[in-house]
Amino acid sequence: MNRRTTTLSAFSAIAVAAALTLTGCSSSDSSDASPKAGAGKPELKVSGAFMPQPVMDMGGGFLTITNTGDTADKLTSVTSSVSDDVSLHETKNQKMQQVKAFDIPANGELKLERGGNHIMFMQMKQHPKQGEKVAVELHFEKSAALKVELSVEAPNHNPKQH
């Protein structure tokens, strides 16, 4: 009976060690999909930021956010002094709809462009003219906010056509 108890105890110890080893393996495998402590972070840069001169009390904002980091991020909101109602919109099937956020992939980019995803300014308090700049602040899920100036361009400005 004593030998059987010793065998069961040894078996239990091996089973516990195996379970801990498997748990360790599975948690390190699953953490490959999420950032580890001390792992890389999003590295965001903004380029091509512009706003076509608004012809009514609403306008659009367009830019590209490039992420050279190895961690994805999300653009979650935009604020500006020209409007208290700034939102993120996507265009699908030729219809605009508000969204909560836009993904910015690791080592990738988010393009906000005419005819596609964009920033929407509603009930503008100011009506910027061509040649002026509009200050906005971009807010992200992981990264610190970025202050950006949108160059006000002609109402029909579209960099894709140049």
Secondary structure by P-SEA (a helix, b strand, c coil): caaaaaaaaaaaaaaaaaaaaaaaaaaaaaaccccccccccccccccbbbbcccccccbbbbbbbbbcccbbbbbcccccccccbbbbbbbcccbbbbbccccccccccccccccccbbbbccccccccccbbbbbbbbcccccbbbbbbcccccccccccc
